[in-house]
Amino acid sequence: MKSMLFVAAFLAVAFFILAIRNIKSSVPDSQRDYMDPLPAGLRVMWPVVRVFAFYLGERFPTDVLEYYYRQMRRSGVAYLMTADEFVGLKILAAISASGVFALMMWLLEAFTPFYLPLAFIVGWVMPSLSLRDRRKKRETMILKQLPTFLDFLTMAVQAGMNLSGAMTQAIEKGPAGALKLELEKVMRDIRAGMHRVDALRALAERLELKEITSFVTAVAQAEKTGSSLGETLKIQADQRRVERFQRAEKMAMEAPVKLIFPLVAFIFPMTFIVLGFPIAMKFLYEM
């Protein structure tokens, strides 16, 4: 009987490994010649992500994949993976979260199937939340650096350079960050033969920020009407600088409100315990 169980288990494992190999071999290799290198943690799970992306990710509606692609483009990871690969990552995260939760409940001898869908949903949402946080940090950095780059553009244009030369100088002299990388993409598009206004419009489409859109619209209008580009850039730089100061003021005003919950939930109770414990002990001993 034991030998039969051993043979059955061996055959089950062998067929499982064979099935995994067949599934993996049917998935085409990811074309990453022009993609960014994968992080170490993502590289380990990438074969599984590719399987889910090939069999499930590509079957998602086009609107959903387009939405994920736009979010990835705004987050700066559009060259890290495709939209269907991001869906594959979400599927893997959902299954992994469900498996880890089920294992923990089994080890604690408190397994409840009711919570498995909740764990699946949490795992499914986590990559999107991480992408959203990355996008917010990136957009904050871009808006913080925008007045500086506009100042460089203004000085270069007023010194007699055209817009392309001014952008080259701004890229060389400006601070490193997401905006510098985006401007480098603009210059690559211009060198590839795209008109500079069209390249800037592609920048506005990638970032989907009203400040960038306003800058691109002003430059396009100045190019079309023949008005002073230097004066236009100066007005844009001053306006973006005022907006940056207003955002800083708003964050400073919101800070006390955000401190209310930590104060009420953590600091005040501990303060009352520290102050009240000696009084309570003295009262108990006197009784």
PEPEZI-V607545 format. One record per residue. RES is the residue in one small letter. D_LAST is the distance of its C-alpha to the last C-alpha in Angstrom with 1 decimal. Layout:
RES:D_LAST
RES:D_LAST
This chain:
m:72.6
k:70.6
s:73.7
m:74.2
l:70.7
f:71.1
v:74.4
a:73.0
a:70.0
f:72.4
l:74.8
a:71.9
v:70.7
a:74.4
f:75.2
f:72.0
i:72.9
l:76.5
a:75.3
i:73.2
r:76.1
n:78.4
i:76.0
k:75.5
s:79.3
s:80.1
v:77.9
p:80.0
d:78.8
s:77.0
q:79.3
r:77.3
d:80.1
y:79.1
m:75.4
d:72.5
p:71.2
l:68.3
p:64.9
a:64.3
g:61.7
l:63.9
r:66.9
v:65.4
m:64.9
w:68.1
p:70.4
v:68.0
v:67.7
r:71.5
v:71.7
f:69.4
a:71.2
f:74.6
y:73.9
l:71.3
g:70.9
e:74.5
r:74.3
f:71.8
p:73.2
t:75.0
d:72.8
v:69.6
l:71.2
e:72.4
y:69.0
y:67.5
y:70.4
r:69.8
q:66.1
m:67.1
r:69.7
r:67.3
s:64.9
g:67.6
v:67.7
a:70.9
y:72.7
l:70.0
m:70.5
t:72.2
a:70.6
d:71.3
e:69.8
f:66.6
v:66.5
g:66.9
l:64.0
k:61.8
i:62.9
l:62.1
a:58.6
a:58.0
i:59.1
s:57.2
a:54.0
s:54.5
g:55.3
v:52.3
f:50.0
a:51.6
l:51.3
m:47.6
m:47.0
w:49.1
l:47.4
l:44.0
e:45.5
a:44.6
f:48.1
t:48.4
p:51.9
f:50.6
y:49.3
l:52.6
p:54.3
l:51.4
a:51.6
f:55.4
i:55.0
v:52.5
g:55.0
w:57.9
v:56.3
m:55.0
p:58.5
s:59.0
l:55.7
s:56.6
l:60.0
r:58.6
d:56.3
r:59.3
r:61.4
k:58.9
k:58.6
r:62.3
e:63.0
t:60.5
m:62.4
i:65.7
l:64.8
k:63.4
q:66.7
l:69.1
p:69.6
t:70.3
f:73.0
l:74.4
d:74.7
f:76.7
l:78.9
t:79.5
m:80.5
a:82.8
v:84.5
q:85.0
a:86.5
g:89.2
m:87.9
n:88.1
l:85.0
s:85.4
g:85.8
a:82.8
m:80.7
t:81.8
q:80.8
a:77.4
i:76.7
e:77.7
k:75.8
g:72.8
p:69.4
a:68.9
g:67.2
a:67.7
l:70.0
k:72.2
l:72.7
e:73.5
l:76.1
e:77.6
k:78.1
v:79.8
m:82.2
r:83.0
d:83.9
i:86.1
r:87.9
a:88.4
g:90.5
m:88.0
h:88.3
r:85.6
v:84.5
d:84.3
a:82.3
l:79.8
r:79.6
a:78.8
l:76.0
a:74.6
e:74.9
r:73.0
l:70.1
e:69.9
l:68.3
k:69.4
e:69.6
i:72.0
t:73.9
s:74.3
f:75.6
v:78.1
t:79.3
a:79.9
v:81.8
a:83.9
q:84.7
a:85.8
e:87.9
k:89.5
t:90.3
g:91.1
s:88.6
s:87.0
l:84.8
g:83.3
e:82.2
t:80.8
l:78.7
k:77.5
i:76.3
q:74.6
a:72.9
d:71.6
q:70.4
r:68.5
r:67.0
v:65.7
e:64.3
r:62.5
f:60.9
q:59.8
r:58.2
a:56.3
e:55.1
k:54.1
m:52.0
a:50.4
m:49.4
e:48.1
a:45.8
p:42.9
v:43.0
k:42.9
l:39.9
i:37.8
f:37.0
p:36.0
l:33.8
v:32.0
a:32.0
f:31.1
i:30.3
f:28.0
p:25.6
m:25.4
t:24.9
f:22.0
i:20.4
v:21.1
l:19.7
g:16.7
f:15.5
p:14.4
i:12.5
a:10.8
m:10.0
k:8.7
f:6.4
l:5.3
y:5.4
e:3.8
m:0.0
